[in-house]
Amino acid sequence: MTAEEKEKLKEKIERSIEEFEEKIVALEANTQPISPENSIGRVSRMDAINNKSVAEAALRNAKRKLSKLQLALKSIDKSGFGLCDRCQQPIAPLRLMFLPESTRCIRCADK
């Protein structure tokens, strides 16, 4: 991976981190407990509980992705960055631009 490609990737990771931090704040607002004192109907309450569960799952996924992106940003300047954890071959730069947190090449990720 060239220095220019690494710089572009670093910028993309930083932008993605900012986006996920904003997304997490919004999702946290949607995962607040549903007060039983609210005068909503039973069906509406069930719908609200279901929406809360969906938001909680999305929040967990966003936090997981954020931590992987932060790890990738810390590792980008290390010598082993961009090499597959499994076969030690270079990960395609386009794959890293699409999934910057990738630690495996396409062949090893499929296994």
N, C-alpha and C positions, 0 to 999 in steps of 0.2 A: 504494500500500500504506500503510495507516494505521500509526501508531506502535504501536498495540496489536497489530496483526497482525505487525509486525516483531519485537516483544518475544516473542510466542509462537513465532515462527519461530526466533529466536535461542536460546530455551530448548530447542526441539526439536533444533536443530543441536548444541548442547552435549551433550545427552543421547546423541544418535547418535554423536558423537565418542567419548564415554566407552565406549559399547557396542562400537564398532569397535576401540578400543584393547584392550579385554578379549578380543575375538574374535581379534585378531591374535596376542596372547600364546598363546592356546590353539592356534591354527593353527600357530604356529612350533614348538610342542612336537610336533605331528604330522608335521613335515617333516624331522625328524632323519634322518641317514643310517641305513640298515639294515645292521647289522653282519653280515658273512658268517660270523662265528663262532657266531652264534645257531644252536642245533640245532633248526631248524624245517624242515619238509619243503619240497620244491621248489615245490609248489603254494601253500603258505602264504607262501613268500618272494615269489612272483610276485604274490600277493594284497596283501602288504604294500607292495611296490613300486608297485602300481597305486593303493593307498590314499594313498601318499605323493605320487604325481603329482596326484591329485585335491585333496589338501590344499594342495599348492603353487599350483595354479591358484586355489583359493579364497583363499589368502593374497595372491596378486597382486591379485585383484579387491578384497579388503578394503583393502589398502594404497592402491589407486587411489581407492576411494570415500572413504577417510579423508582423503586429500590434497584431494579436491574439497570435502569438507565443511569442512575447515580454511580453504580459500580462500573459501568462501561465508561463513564466520563473519567473516573479515577484511574482506570486501567489504560486509557487510550494512548498514553505516552510511554507505557511499558513495552519492553521488547517483544513479549509474546502476544500482544494485542493483535487481533486479526488472524490468529492461527487457530485452527480447530483443536478443541480440547482432546478429541479422540485420536485423530490421524495426524495431527500437527501440520496439515497442509493449509495454505492460505484460504481464508474465507473470501468468497467473491465480494469485491467492493460494493457491487449493487445490492447484494444481500445485506451487507452491513448498513447501507443507506436506508434500506427498507425496514430492517430489524436491527437497530444498532446494538441491542443487547445480546445478539446471537453469539454463542460460544462454540457452535459447531457448523461445519460446512453442510451443504444441502444433502450430500450423500450420507453423512453420519447422522444428520438430524432425522432422516427417513428411517433409519434402523431402529 
